[in-house]
Amino acid sequence: MFKRFIAFATSLLLASGLSLFYHPASAEVLVVVSAEAPVTRLTLSDLRDVYLGRRTLIVNGVEVVPLDLTEGTAARSEFYTHYTGQTPAQIKAHWARQIFTGRGQPPQALTNSLAVVERLVSDAKSLGYIDSSFLDERLRVVTIE
Amino acid sequence: MVRQATWLCAILIVTQSGALLADSGLPNLEFNGFGTLGVVRSDERNADFVAAPFVSEGAGYSHDWSAEVDSRLGLQATLRMTPQISSVVQVISEKRHDGSFAPDIEWANVQYDFTPNLSFRVGRMVQSSFMSSEHRKVNYATPWIRPPQEVYRLLPVANFDGVDVRYRYPVGKTSNELQMNFGGGSVDYSTGSIDASDSWGVSHRTHWGDATLFASYGELKVSADELSQFFDVYRLFGLPGEQLASRYEVDGKRTSLLSLGVGYDPGSWFVMGEWARSSSPSLLGDSEGAYMTFGYRIAEWTPYVGVARAKVTSNTSESGLNAALYPSPFAEGAQLLNGILNELLSSGMQQESITVGARWDFRPGMALTAQYDHIDMRSGSSGGLINQQPEFTPGERINLFSLALDFVF
């Protein structure tokens, strides 16, 4: 009985202690491509420029096409905050500047990570980001340096 | 002539591209829009504050609270016909010189991408004279209620019919964009129009991490029938009149515009600033403008402060014809002409301003912004105010309060 209490207390302490250092699942967004795709690593500035439409990235002669998640999803907010340092409202303003000057439309947006996974698997040109719990062996995590 | 040719060219590209359709998902048509619902109050009761120089009325004299200064609606259709060819048509409804909100075409062009980084456009475009010129009417996309007048009103002609080329190139960690354009345009006002012909411009933008660097240079020939007629009258006054007319005539002379801009935006705060100079060996003279805006982001709130300054660096008065040398009624005519000439020379914007505001991004695609401006006009300057009444005194200070709801969809 006493042992069980100790175990319980320890796990509680551990959990609360960990949460101070570790920001849980909502924070875990991975940049991924199909395991068949040529892309293995990207610089942070390339990733940012591709998603903001500032640069067309060509790897092994093939244009890399970014995929987005729909506005309001947690993974999308996390992706833009983490990799571009911008809030969804700032990204919206950025695309307003592009659209209304005829300089392009935002990346195609899919409704959830599962849809992104399915698209990536069927299209090796695409680049996407997903909630880490959707990662499987058909995908490769892109190293962002 | 250039304008007819560009339209013909645009129509040809659209009609010929139908045969090239290949990729699935194309052609693809997107509709987008933007707008602002805004009100402004000015404490100067004897003249109107306006955001664009040629509208019929604004806040202060005509209206206590004017909803016509900043309100507008823009609708856009973007058609991607093939992977290389796309077309944009954007129509904007806003207050005009005749008092109406009749819609006008702001953008209408066809773009051809030779490569993803090299594109060519023909049709109607907006010159990238300043850092935010091309999207200056999309208030949602800028931090302020309206772009700082001290810079953005240096040049009134904004969109043009012609061609432009854009080349994007990465260098190391920077992404760069070079843009060149050529064409002509016109702006209507209540009693005539101002035309710009043979205008060309080059602009360059570099994104380097959180920093943006911008530079632009352009030249154009401005003409206005009313001004030409005014100087024709001067020429009736013999050699002194001829000399004044050739000194101040606008027709056939080139006006140049140079501007430099910087921005730094690491996310939680931003700073941006621009400096620009327009020069013309004519009545338009030489002017300089600059601003600096600093903003801080706290969740959905973005408070900001800005300072700006505009000055005319060429002469703002002219002794003109010596009326004593002419018999009546030419003497009175000379005085009248001198009066108009001096009024035109002193009408350039000369002022300093302080802006304090806050933006609230309360839901996706919508923002509410409140802004206070304190404008200190130099003596003799009317700071771009219109509908000046006899009781109006140039060179005073005015205070503005503006509230705007901006949206994009």
Boltz contact constraints between the chains, C-beta under 6 A:
constraints:
  - contact:
      token1: [A, 45]
      token2: [B, 173]
      max_distance: 6.0
  - contact:
      token1: [A, 49]
      token2: [B, 175]
      max_distance: 6.0
  - contact:
      token1: [A, 54]
      token2: [B, 175]
      max_distance: 6.0
  - contact:
      token1: [A, 55]
      token2: [B, 170]
      max_distance: 6.0
  - contact:
      token1: [A, 55]
      token2: [B, 175]
      max_distance: 6.0
  - contact:
      token1: [A, 56]
      token2: [B, 116]
      max_distance: 6.0
  - contact:
      token1: [A, 71]
      token2: [B, 364]
      max_distance: 6.0
  - contact:
      token1: [A, 85]
      token2: [B, 267]
      max_distance: 6.0
  - contact:
      token1: [A, 86]
      token2: [B, 267]
      max_distance: 6.0
  - contact:
      token1: [A, 89]
      token2: [B, 361]
      max_distance: 6.0
  - contact:
      token1: [A, 92]
      token2: [B, 365]
      max_distance: 6.0
  - contact:
      token1: [A, 93]
      token2: [B, 141]
      max_distance: 6.0
  - contact:
      token1: [A, 96]
      token2: [B, 138]
      max_distance: 6.0
  - contact:
      token1: [A, 96]
      token2: [B, 140]
      max_distance: 6.0
  - contact:
      token1: [A, 96]
      token2: [B, 141]
      max_distance: 6.0
  - contact:
      token1: [A, 96]
      token2: [B, 408]
      max_distance: 6.0
  - contact:
      token1: [A, 97]
      token2: [B, 135]
      max_distance: 6.0
  - contact:
      token1: [A, 97]
      token2: [B, 141]
      max_distance: 6.0
  - contact:
      token1: [A, 99]
      token2: [B, 32]
      max_distance: 6.0
  - contact:
      token1: [A, 100]
      token2: [B, 135]
      max_distance: 6.0
  - contact:
      token1: [A, 100]
      token2: [B, 138]
      max_distance: 6.0
  - contact:
      token1: [A, 101]
      token2: [B, 134]
      max_distance: 6.0
  - contact:
      token1: [A, 101]
      token2: [B, 135]
      max_distance: 6.0
  - contact:
      token1: [A, 102]
      token2: [B, 88]
      max_distance: 6.0
  - contact:
      token1: [A, 102]
      token2: [B, 107]
      max_distance: 6.0
